[in-house]
C-alpha cells in the first residue's frame, strides 16, 4: 500500500466501525532498532465517518486495499 490507496478498515475501534473506508495519506516504516528485530509499517489513514475526516494510525493487518 502506498499513499493515495483507498482502504477499508478490518478492525473496529472507538469511533471507527468495521468496514469504514479510508484514504492512506502517509506511510511510516519504523527501523528494526526501534521495534526489536521486526520492522513495522504504520499507515496514517484519513477515515471518513459521519461527514468528517479523521487521521488515524493503523498497521497493515488492520487494512484491506480497495484500489
C-alpha positions as CSV (number, residue, x, y, z in Angstrom):
1,X,0.0,0.0,0.0
2,X,1.2,3.5,-0.8
3,X,-0.1,7.0,0.0
4,X,-3.2,7.5,-2.1
5,X,-4.5,3.9,-1.7
6,X,-8.2,3.5,-0.9
7,X,-8.6,1.0,2.0
8,X,-11.3,-0.5,4.2
9,X,-10.8,-0.9,8.0
10,X,-10.9,-4.5,9.1
11,X,-10.7,-3.9,12.8
12,X,-13.3,-1.9,14.6
13,X,-12.2,0.8,17.1
14,X,-13.9,3.6,19.1
15,X,-15.4,6.0,16.7
16,X,-14.5,3.9,13.6
17,X,-16.7,1.0,12.8
18,X,-15.7,-2.1,10.9
19,X,-15.8,-1.7,7.1
20,X,-15.2,2.1,7.2
21,X,-13.5,3.4,4.0
22,X,-10.4,5.5,4.3
23,X,-7.5,7.0,2.3
24,X,-3.9,6.3,3.1
25,X,-2.2,9.7,3.5
26,X,1.2,8.7,4.8
27,X,3.3,5.5,5.2
28,X,5.8,5.3,8.1
29,X,8.3,2.5,8.4
30,X,10.0,2.1,11.8
31,X,13.6,0.8,11.6
32,X,14.4,-2.5,13.4
33,X,16.3,-0.9,16.4
34,X,13.1,0.9,17.4
35,X,10.9,-2.2,17.5
36,X,13.3,-5.0,18.2
37,X,14.1,-7.4,15.4
38,X,10.9,-6.8,13.4
39,X,10.2,-4.0,11.0
40,X,6.7,-2.5,11.2
41,X,5.0,-0.2,8.8
42,X,2.4,2.2,10.1
43,X,-0.2,3.8,7.9
44,X,-1.8,7.1,8.5
45,X,-5.3,6.8,7.2
46,X,-7.8,9.6,6.7
47,X,-11.1,7.9,7.8
48,X,-14.4,9.4,6.7
49,X,-17.1,9.0,9.5
50,X,-20.3,11.0,9.9
51,X,-19.3,13.5,7.2
52,X,-15.9,14.4,8.8
53,X,-12.4,13.1,8.2
54,X,-10.1,12.0,11.0
55,X,-6.5,10.9,10.7
56,X,-5.8,7.6,12.4
57,X,-2.8,5.2,12.6
58,X,-3.2,1.6,11.5
59,X,-1.0,-1.5,10.9
60,X,-1.2,-3.3,7.6
61,X,-3.1,-6.2,9.2
62,X,-6.0,-3.8,10.1
63,X,-6.4,-2.6,6.5
64,X,-7.6,-4.1,3.2
65,X,-6.7,-2.4,0.0
66,X,-9.6,-1.5,-2.3
67,X,-7.8,0.3,-5.2
